[in-house]
Every structure is written in C-alpha cells, then in structure tokens.
Amino acid sequence: RQLRHEGPVWVARFSLDGTMLCTGGACGRVFVWDVSLEDRGEAVRLDPEPRRVFDGHDGEVLDISVSQEGLLLSAGTDNFVRLWHPSSDACLGEFAHPHIATCAAFLPTNQELFLTGCLDGKVRLFDLKPPGTAPPQVVSETDTRGCVTAVAVSDDSVTVVAGLFEGKCMALELDAERRKIVQGGKSIVSVKSSRGRNAKGHKVTGLQYVGGGRRRDLEARLLVMTLDSRVRMYRVADLNLTCKYKGHLNTGSIAEARHAVSTQIRACLSPCSGFVASGSEDGCLYLWSRAPARSTGLFASSRKDRNASPYRIAMLP
C-alpha cells in the first residue's frame, strides 16, 4: 500500500489540537500524519509514516476539514464529500453533489453541520443529525452565481466566505441555530497583486477564516490561496493585506490533462497560528512562520509584508 503521495498535494489541514496533519491530493487518498514540535516550538516534525490512509474517492481529493472531535471531511473530483474518523478505515458517510465538490468545512460551533462548495455555484449547508430518523441532508443552500472553489467559516459560525473561480471572495451570513444561510452575495475582496503579471486576479483555491464574524474583531484574519503561487493573509476588520507567503507551486501548469480542473492547492494556519502550511504541485509540503521573514545583512531589502522562506518537506515516495 502506498504510504506517500503520488503527484501534487492539494490540501494540508491541522487538527484543532495541533497533533495531527491531514493531507490529500491527486492520488485520491487522505493521509493522516502525527505532528510534534521541536526546537521550543520553532520547528514542526512529521512522523515518517502516516497514522492512517483513507481510500474511497474515485478522483482527486481537493479539500479536507477536521472537526473538534477529530472527524474528517474530504471533498473530491468524483462529486462526493466523504466523512471519516482516524480510528477506522471505513467511510462513515458520503454526500453526492451535481458537480465537482471543491470544498468542505465543519461549523466551529456545531460539528453536526458542515458547508460545501461546488462548481455549480452553490454553497450548501448539511446536517449530519437532522430531527427524527432522517438521514444526513442539505438543509439550506445559496447560489453565488459563480463557480465556488473554496469556503471558510468564522469561529463564531456567523460569517461564511466563499472563494470564486474569478478571484473574488464573497461574504455570506449564517444562522447556525436555525440551520440556514440567511443572506449572501456581498463581494468583500478581489484577490490580486497591485501590479505585474498577477494584477489581473486568479482563481481562489483555498480559504481559512480565523476569528469572529459578528463583532469588529481586530484580530480576525482571512488566509487566501490563489492560482499564482501565493498565500495572502488579510486583516478582516479593514481587509488590508498583512502578509504574502510564497515559495510553493500553485500555477495550474501541470502537464497532465487530468489536473485541468483540480488545481485546488490549500493552505492553513496551525492551531497556535504560528505556522502556515501549504501543499504544492511539486509534491512537497511547505511551512512558513506566520510572521514576515526578517531582513538580514547591511543592504537587506526584504519587504516587511513578505515571507518567501518556507521549510520544505518532500511528500513523494
């Protein structure tokens, strides 16, 4: 059995306690790795072999979400979102979509609810335990009128951000108690560089929301991955760019035709918010310190809002 990724790594997600890292990609498997910190928390170590490898997708794995209880959701090009737990090899549930399921996310305040994004343009809210004896089902949905390629939820489960193919992020309002997406369609940011070849904007391939959405949370951050080999961190209060991370490959330029729609590389913040992790088209995992890289030397010219010094871990056999 293959214990390493074959081809690009599209997604990397930490568990909430920081002891587990889940990765998925072109090979269609979900890998669960045990994680430990070294050098007084300044370095991350992965066990040489994965704790668990999940098979089940008939296609590539584009996104992973981890609940507080350790449940995993994986979204794939086979139009399914699947439910797993690290203690078992069995798939605990599968949720069909009319098109490619590009993303999935548990609600932080209610782990029985999760959101999915799909290339049909809709964001769907699923209930794992609806009233009575009904099976898990869609309880609410909204049409973004675009191709949804990423989704993220605020820590208080009030704000949902949907990333679109054309490089925009849209804000949706969620009422978790009523199990309903109550308002949506507001564009909050167009993700692009101020100049150069990346100024036109690129497909959003991943999102992570850290902080609250109900009040003006000055510490809230939105991590955005785009198809220009960049990871950007925005301050939600004013949508200012606070740091840009680079070094990995996320360009959609892979030669094989089967990757044409699945250039969906994700990145994530570690639970302590000290590290940013991202998959890459070269089959490696990249880790950055959250802070911008320090300038060194007499004539150092590194910008204070850039970090181009990642730690690279090979994930291929």
N, C-alpha and C positions, 0 to 999 in steps of 0.2 A: 504494500500500500504506500502511495506517495505521501511523504511527510514534509514536503516543501511545495511552494507554489510553482506552477508551470505557467510561465507568461506573466503579464502585468498584474500587479497588486492594486486593486481599485480602491479598497477601503481598509482603514485601521481604526478600531474603536476600543478605548479602555473601559473596563468595568468601573462602577462608581467608587469602589474601594481601592482602585489602582493596582490590584494584584493580578489582573487578567487583561490581556490584549487579544482582541478578536480581529482577524484579517480575512479578506475574501478577494476574489479576483477572477481572471479569465478562465481558470481551471474549473470553476463551478463549485468549489469546495469552500467551507468555512473552517478556519483554523483557530483554535483556542490556545493561547500561549500563557504560561505563568511568568509573571513580571516581578522583579525585585530592584531596589535602588542600591546604588553603590556610591562610594566617594562622597559620603554625607549628603546623599540625595542629589548630587550633581550629575549622575550618570544612571542610565537605565540598562538593566540586564534581562535578556530573554533566555529562558531555558532552551537548550539545544534542540529538543524535540517538543512538538505540540502536545498539550494535555489531551486534546480531543480534535478529531477531524470529522466534520459533518458532510455527508454526501446526500444529494437529493435533488438539487437543481439540475434541470436539463438545459443548461445555459450558464451564462456568466453571472457571478454574484456582484451586484452593483452597490449595495448598501447593507449596513448592519446596525442594529440598535440593541442596547443592553439595558435591561430593567434593573431596578433596585434589588429584586430577588434573584438576579442572575439569569433570567430568561433572555433568549436572543431572538431577534427578528432578522431575517435575511431577505433582501429583495433582489430579483433576478430578471434576466432577459427572457426567461421562459414564461413571463406574465404572472408569476406567482410570488407571494410573500410567504415565507415559511417560519414556523415557530420551533425553537429548540431549547434544550437545557443542557449544560455541561456534564451533568451526571448521567446522561443517556445518549445513545447513538440514534435513537428513534426520533423522527419528526413528529412534533406534538400537534401540528396543525398546518394547513395550507389554505391560502386565500387568493382566489383567482381574480385577475384583472383583465379588462378588454384589450389592453395593450401592454407594452413593457412596463413593469413596475420598477421605477427608477430609484425609489427611496422609501424608507420606513422609519418611524420614530415613536417610541413609547412616550406617553404623557408623564412628566415628572411627578405629578400629584395624584395620579390614578393609573396604576400599572395594568389595569384591566382594559384601558383604552389605548389605542395607538392610531397614528396617522400614516397614510401612504400617499405618495405622489406617482403619477402615471403620465405617459406620453399622450394620453387622450385629453390632457389639460386639466384633469380634476384632482383635487385633494380630498381624500376620503377619511372619515373617522370610523374606526372599527371598535366594536365592543366584544371582548372575549367572553364576558359573562352577562348576557342580556337577561332581563327578568324572565322568570319561569324556566321552562326547559328548552327555550330556543337556542339554536347553535350560534356560535360567533357570527356576527353580521355587521354590515355597514349601517350606521345609524345616522350619518349626516355626510353631505358632500357639497363641494362648491366648485364652480368652473372658473378657472383663471384666464381662459381664452388664450392660452399659450401652452407650450409643452413643459410640464413640470419635471424638472431634473433633480431637485433637491428640496428637502423640507427640514425645518428646525422649530423647536418649541421653547418658549421662555420657561424659566424654572418654576414659575407660578401657574403654568399652563393657561395663560391668558392670551398671549400673543403667539401666532404661528407665522413663520416666514417661509415663503415658497420661492425657490430659485428657478428661473426660467431659461429656456434654451437661448434666448436672445441676449442674455447677460444682465437681466434685471432681477431685483428682489422685491416681492410683494408681501405686504403685511395683511394678515387675516386675524379676526377676533374670534376667540373660542370661549364657549361656556361649558366647562367640563361637567358641572353638576347637572345641567340639562342635556348633556351629551349632544351638543350642537355647535356647528360652525355658524356663528350668528352674523358675521359681517366680513366682507373681504373686498379685494380688488385695489387696494391702495399701494402704488409703487413707492418704495422708500429709498432705493438707491440703484443707480446704474453702475455696475462694477466694471471699471476700465481705468487704464493709465491716463495721466494728464497729457501725455504726448508720446510720439513714437508709434511703432507698429501695433502696440496693444491699446491704442487710444480709441479704437472702434468698438471695444467691448467683446467679450467672449462668453460662451456657454458657462453657466454656473454648474459645477459638477458636485459641489458639496457645501453644507452649511452646518454650523453649530452655534446655538444661542446660549450664552452664559449670563445669568442674572434674571431679574424680574421684568415683567412687561406691564404691570398695572400702574406702578408709580414711576416717577422720573428717577430711575436707578442709575446713578452716575458711574457705577462700577460695571454695569451690564456691557457685554461685548458680543459682537457677531463675527464669527470666523467664516470667511467665504473663500471657496476654492473655485478657480476658473480655468478654462482651457487655454491658458497662456503660461503654464508652469509657474503660477503664482498662488500664494495663500495670503489673503489680506485679513487684517483684524480691524474692525470698526468699533468705535465707541457709540453705543446705541443712542445715548441722550442727544447727541448732535450729529451723528453719522459721519464723524471725522475719521479718516484713516489713521490708525495709531502705529501699525507696523505691517511691513510686507516681507514675506518669507519666500525664499527661492533656493534652488539647488536640485530639486527633483525634476522629473519629466512628466508633463501633463499637457500634451500638444495635440493629441488626436492624430498623430502622424504615423501610427503603427501600420506596417505594410499589409498585414493580413486583412482580407475583406471582412472577416467575421467580427472585427473590432470596430466596424464603421459607426455603430450606434452606441457603443458601450464604453466610450472614453469617459468614465464616470469616477475618476480618482477622488477619494475623500481624504480629509484631514480632520484631526480632532485635538482638543486640549486635554491634557491629563487632568484627573480629578483635583489635584492641588493647583492646577492652572500654571504649573511651572514649565511644562513642555508642550510643544506642538508636534504631532506625529502625522505622517502622510505616506500613502502608498506612492508608487511611481511606475511609469511604463518600462523602466529597466529592470523590474522585478525586485527592487530594493525597498526597504522601509527607511524613511528619513525622519530624524528627530532634531528639532531646534529648541534651544532655550527660548522661552516666551519673550524675554527682553531683547531689544535690538542688539546686534553684535557690537562689541566695543571696538573703537578705533585704537590702533596701536601704531607706534612709530612717529617720528618727528613730522612727517608730511602725510599722515593718515587722512584719508578723505571719505571714510565710510559715513553714510548718512545715518542720522540718529533714528530714523524710522524704517531701517532695513536690517534684515538678518539673512545673510547668504552663507552661513557657516553651519550646515547641518551635520549631524552624526549619521553615517550611512551604515545600514545593516543589510547584507545580502540575504534574500529570502529564497533564491532559486537553489535547486539541488547542486 
